[in-house]
């Protein structure tokens, strides 16, 4: 975990968002032992937030496996409610960002922070 580096950039909370319900997200957080960390796991069960951000994964390849309404792999830097940067891990041959998730990892989003 890059908590110290993130704190050094002024980050106080990291929100993990997925198109899942609250029970799934709570159990995921528990399995990752996130108590007393800066991580908060939130669900977007109807993809409403995902769609509002225009970050819905629509490529037919991943959709055929995961189903519709899934969220792209992304990292967002938000300060006082203002979006400062959005990094999406995707490419022409990698629509889900599985081969190269680096843009949406901690180092990728920290590189956008001043």
ZIQUIFEN-V778148 format. One record per residue. N is the residue number from 1. RES is the residue in one small letter. PHI is phi in degrees with one decimal (* if undefined). OMEGA is omega in radians with two decimals (NA if undefined). Layout:
# ZIQUIFEN-V778148
N_RES_PHI_OMEGA / N_RES_PHI_OMEGA
This chain:
# ZIQUIFEN-V778148
1_x_*_-3.08 / 2_x_-104.8_-3.05 / 3_x_-57.8_-3.12 / 4_x_-63.5_3.12 / 5_x_-64.8_3.11 / 6_x_-65.5_3.10 / 7_x_-59.9_3.10 / 8_x_-61.9_3.10 / 9_x_-92.7_3.12 / 10_x_91.3_-3.14 / 11_x_-77.5_3.12 / 12_x_-109.8_-3.12 / 13_x_-150.4_3.02 / 14_x_-117.7_-3.13 / 15_x_-102.0_3.07 / 16_x_-97.8_-3.09 / 17_x_-112.0_3.06 / 18_x_-146.7_3.09 / 19_x_-80.6_3.11 / 20_x_-149.0_3.10 / 21_x_-84.4_-3.08 / 22_x_-60.2_-3.14 / 23_x_-64.4_3.10 / 24_x_-62.8_-3.10 / 25_x_-65.8_3.12 / 26_x_-63.9_3.13 / 27_x_-70.3_3.06 / 28_x_-63.2_3.12 / 29_x_-59.3_-3.14 / 30_x_-62.9_-3.13 / 31_x_-66.7_3.13 / 32_x_-91.7_3.10 / 33_x_54.0_-3.06 / 34_x_-92.5_3.11 / 35_x_-57.4_3.13 / 36_x_63.5_3.02 / 37_x_-115.0_3.12 / 38_x_-87.9_-3.08 / 39_x_-88.1_3.03 / 40_x_-126.1_-3.14 / 41_x_-101.3_-3.13 / 42_x_-124.8_3.10 / 43_x_-99.4_3.06 / 44_x_-128.3_-2.94 / 45_x_-60.5_-3.14 / 46_x_-105.3_-3.14 / 47_x_62.3_-3.10 / 48_x_-66.1_3.12 / 49_x_-67.2_3.12 / 50_x_-56.5_-3.13 / 51_x_-68.8_3.12 / 52_x_-62.7_3.10 / 53_x_-85.1_-3.06 / 54_x_58.5_-3.13 / 55_x_-119.4_3.09 / 56_x_-75.7_3.09 / 57_x_-78.9_-3.05 / 58_x_-115.6_-3.13 / 59_x_-60.0_-3.06 / 60_x_-61.5_3.14 / 61_x_-61.5_3.12 / 62_x_-61.9_-3.13 / 63_x_-62.6_3.13 / 64_x_-67.0_3.14 / 65_x_-97.6_-3.03 / 66_x_-92.7_-3.04 / 67_x_91.3_-3.09 / 68_x_-76.4_3.01 / 69_x_83.1_-3.14 / 70_x_-79.4_-3.10 / 71_x_-95.8_3.02 / 72_x_-65.6_3.08 / 73_x_-79.0_-3.07 / 74_x_-145.4_2.98 / 75_x_-129.9_-3.12 / 76_x_-130.6_3.05 / 77_x_-102.1_-3.09 / 78_x_-124.0_3.10 / 79_x_-124.2_3.14 / 80_x_49.8_3.10 / 81_x_82.7_3.13 / 82_x_-101.6_3.12 / 83_x_-74.7_-3.14 / 84_x_-95.2_-3.12 / 85_x_-158.8_3.02 / 86_x_-133.3_3.08 / 87_x_-112.5_3.12 / 88_x_-113.6_3.08 / 89_x_-90.6_3.11 / 90_x_-163.4_3.10 / 91_x_-155.4_-3.10 / 92_x_-55.4_3.13 / 93_x_-103.8_-3.08 / 94_x_-145.8_-3.03 / 95_x_-64.3_3.14 / 96_x_-97.2_3.13 / 97_x_72.3_-3.12 / 98_x_-70.0_-3.10 / 99_x_-74.3_-3.12 / 100_x_-142.1_3.13 / 101_x_-84.3_-2.96 / 102_x_-54.8_-3.12 / 103_x_-62.6_-3.08 / 104_x_-100.1_3.06 / 105_x_-86.5_-3.08 / 106_x_-53.8_-3.12 / 107_x_-61.4_-3.14 / 108_x_-64.2_-3.12 / 109_x_-76.4_3.10 / 110_x_-63.0_3.12 / 111_x_-64.6_3.13 / 112_x_-88.3_-3.06 / 113_x_-85.3_3.14 / 114_x_-97.2_NA
